[in-house]
């Protein structure tokens, strides 16, 4: 359970938002929708433990992320996966390089096991046989899916995705819809930050809750009470 | 623990190709350094050359029996600074004289062999010092059979000084090469740390402490530094061995090839490899720190 209390951020000489409360339960998938420049990326970095909020606190499983021990914060970050909206830093890498780096972050994974899981994950996000491709030569949609698959290699308990649904494109929405809900069903927490929620997802998730400039939707998880799947 | 080990070789995993090229370059340089180090160790700078050229001559009194002179030579040879002590009887001395000054045979016709027997004493290259020579000379002078000791004492200090300066120069040159090499390694490490900064940030974001990355990289650099130094020095030593076998003339300057297998030579190689490991780790840490401070 990730809870944020009275979060506030002061940026560019003014208050971006203040006094916001969030609660992201375990085994669930969430979409945080907000217009551009409202602080979605910032919110995700605060929830990940990368950026201390100017006001308020983040509590993970009952322990303060910013006022607790460093070891706890590190352990939490180690259990998180994060797919950024855009990056030019990793253009020199190949898709296999992404997976190798991700495996390093998660401890030692044997090469054979990593390759086998790499192939399976790439096929799952619609990129079979692309492990030798260079990131620089891939489209935005392909990149974001490759990054997502690389994060999934470590099996993160909490997955933060920044603009992944929009970047992946309409043809991949069904795949992502199924993937995120499957991850949540397996006990993970998925938090997506998007400018808009896809129409079909909004229909399934209902109205959502308004928190400051954000609208927070909880995606229905198949197999849970009240959801037909 | 497995996580620690995987981070030791993080640079290899993230940037294997460029690092392989760097490693090959470092290995070749270690071969040169190893060759120079072993040459320096065996030769002792200019000491081996000087010791090869320098000899103390103990001129014996006339009519000393050969057996007595031989026994005296053996006693002298047992002194710690002495490499060899060989007795030359008057007949051998005369032949040597004629080889050096041909055409002086008539000198003998006048009244027999005018030359006395003598003992030629050679000093060990690592004991060729003023004290070492004094010890031998005073031991020789105290023997009643010895008429005169020719040790070149008037010019020896200058010669030893010149040899010491030459040794310092050789060691300084080697040290400068070593320092330059590790400065270059530090620049390479810094460049690599900068190029992998994005990957390190990725790992830090995912709960891997930056300090652990730096220490693990340094540990990996130390291990590879040790292995490269040991392998490079062994290869350099092999080349030196072959060179000494092919060109025996060099033995007078550097030493016999068998000296490469002495325990003290092996110990020096181990110390050099350990030193290289420490310097490699330091280069890695300094490069890491330089890359991070440059980014701030």
Interface residues (C-beta under 8 A of the other chain):
Chain A: X48 X50 X73 X74 X75 X76 X77 X78 X79 X80 X81 X82 X89 X90 X97 X100 X101 X104 X105 X106 X107 X108 X154
Chain B: X2 X3 X5 X6 X7 X10 X13 X14 X198 X199 X201 X202 X203 X205 X206 X207 X208 X209
